[in-house]
């Protein structure tokens, strides 16, 4: 799962950005603000979708069965470094 991109307060502000707010951001920060907002919207959507899937999966598991979380790796290919990152994350989950 992806990490939370915003705190609760930040998410509330993000959710309130309408077309006028977007126009204000673009005027102040440039056209790139639109891309940043779209990327943030995608990150929020992916996080929420992942959370829904995780909840459904956990509901289907026997009570008390431990669940380990593996980080989302943003790499073009696997390899030793990817394996090390997953191993480190699993090690932290098992502590």
Sine and cosine of phi, psi and omega as CSV:
sin_phi,cos_phi,sin_psi,cos_psi,sin_omega,cos_omega
0.00,0.00,0.50,-0.86,0.07,-1.00
-0.97,0.22,0.48,-0.87,0.07,-1.00
-0.95,0.31,0.31,-0.95,0.08,-1.00
-0.89,0.45,0.83,-0.56,-0.01,-1.00
-0.98,0.22,-0.38,0.93,-0.06,-1.00
-0.70,-0.72,0.43,-0.90,0.20,-0.98
-0.96,0.28,0.15,-0.99,0.01,-1.00
-0.86,0.51,-0.69,0.73,0.01,-1.00
-0.91,0.42,-0.68,0.73,0.02,-1.00
-0.91,0.42,-0.63,0.77,0.01,-1.00
-0.90,0.43,-0.63,0.78,0.03,-1.00
-0.88,0.47,-0.67,0.75,0.04,-1.00
-0.91,0.41,-0.72,0.70,-0.01,-1.00
-0.85,0.53,-0.67,0.74,-0.02,-1.00
-0.91,0.42,-0.43,0.90,-0.04,-1.00
-1.00,0.06,-0.09,1.00,0.00,-1.00
-0.95,0.32,0.92,-0.40,0.02,-1.00
-0.97,-0.25,-0.19,-0.98,-0.02,-1.00
-0.87,0.50,-0.62,0.78,0.01,-1.00
-0.92,0.40,-0.68,0.74,0.04,-1.00
-0.90,0.44,-0.64,0.77,0.04,-1.00
-0.88,0.47,-0.69,0.72,0.00,-1.00
-0.89,0.46,-0.63,0.78,0.03,-1.00
-0.91,0.42,-0.69,0.73,0.03,-1.00
-0.89,0.45,-0.68,0.74,0.02,-1.00
-0.90,0.44,-0.65,0.76,0.02,-1.00
-0.89,0.45,-0.61,0.79,-0.04,-1.00
-1.00,0.06,-0.56,0.83,-0.11,-0.99
-0.93,-0.36,-0.22,0.97,-0.02,-1.00
0.98,-0.20,0.09,-1.00,-0.07,-1.00
-0.88,0.48,-0.43,0.90,0.01,-1.00
-0.88,0.47,-0.36,0.93,0.01,-1.00
-0.87,0.49,-0.58,0.82,0.03,-1.00
-0.89,0.47,-0.69,0.72,0.01,-1.00
-0.90,0.44,-0.66,0.75,0.02,-1.00
-0.90,0.44,-0.69,0.72,0.02,-1.00
-0.90,0.44,-0.65,0.76,0.02,-1.00
-0.91,0.42,-0.66,0.75,0.04,-1.00
-0.90,0.43,-0.65,0.76,0.03,-1.00
-0.90,0.43,-0.67,0.74,0.03,-1.00
-0.87,0.49,-0.68,0.74,0.04,-1.00
-0.89,0.46,-0.69,0.72,0.01,-1.00
-0.88,0.48,-0.67,0.74,0.03,-1.00
-0.90,0.44,-0.70,0.71,0.00,-1.00
-0.89,0.46,-0.71,0.70,0.01,-1.00
-0.89,0.45,-0.65,0.76,0.01,-1.00
-0.90,0.44,-0.72,0.69,-0.01,-1.00
-0.90,0.43,-0.67,0.74,0.02,-1.00
-0.89,0.46,-0.70,0.72,0.04,-1.00
-0.88,0.48,-0.65,0.76,0.01,-1.00
-0.90,0.43,-0.62,0.78,0.04,-1.00
-0.90,0.43,-0.69,0.72,0.02,-1.00
-0.90,0.44,-0.67,0.74,0.01,-1.00
-0.89,0.46,-0.68,0.73,0.01,-1.00
-0.88,0.47,-0.68,0.73,0.01,-1.00
-0.90,0.43,-0.66,0.75,0.03,-1.00
-0.90,0.43,-0.70,0.71,-0.01,-1.00
-0.90,0.43,-0.58,0.81,0.03,-1.00
-0.90,0.43,-0.45,0.89,-0.01,-1.00
-1.00,0.04,-0.08,1.00,0.00,-1.00
-1.00,-0.02,0.46,-0.89,0.09,-1.00
-0.88,0.48,0.56,-0.83,0.01,-1.00
-0.85,0.52,0.68,-0.73,0.06,-1.00
1.00,0.08,-0.13,0.99,0.02,-1.00
-0.94,0.33,0.83,-0.55,-0.03,-1.00
-0.93,0.37,0.54,-0.84,0.03,-1.00
-0.86,-0.52,0.77,-0.64,0.04,-1.00
-0.96,-0.28,0.65,-0.76,-0.01,-1.00
-0.97,-0.23,0.74,-0.67,0.03,-1.00
-0.94,-0.35,0.73,-0.69,-0.05,-1.00
-0.93,0.36,0.46,-0.89,0.14,-0.99
-0.97,0.25,0.83,-0.56,0.02,-1.00
-0.98,-0.21,0.78,-0.63,0.01,-1.00
-0.97,-0.23,0.98,0.20,-0.02,-1.00
-0.71,-0.71,0.51,-0.86,0.01,-1.00
-0.95,0.30,-0.48,0.88,-0.01,-1.00
-0.54,-0.84,0.28,-0.96,0.05,-1.00
-0.99,0.17,-0.18,-0.98,0.00,-1.00
0.54,-0.84,-0.08,-1.00,-0.06,-1.00
-0.84,0.55,-0.70,0.71,-0.03,-1.00
-0.89,0.45,-0.64,0.77,0.03,-1.00
-0.89,0.45,-0.69,0.73,0.02,-1.00
-0.89,0.45,-0.66,0.75,0.02,-1.00
-0.89,0.46,-0.67,0.74,0.00,-1.00
-0.89,0.45,-0.69,0.72,0.02,-1.00
-0.91,0.41,-0.68,0.73,0.01,-1.00
-0.88,0.48,-0.68,0.73,0.02,-1.00
-0.88,0.47,-0.70,0.72,-0.01,-1.00
-0.90,0.44,-0.68,0.73,0.03,-1.00
-0.91,0.42,-0.61,0.79,0.05,-1.00
-0.88,0.48,-0.65,0.76,0.03,-1.00
-0.92,0.39,-0.59,0.81,0.02,-1.00
-0.92,0.40,-0.53,0.85,-0.07,-1.00
-0.99,0.11,-0.18,0.98,0.00,-1.00
-0.94,0.34,0.00,0.00,0.00,0.00
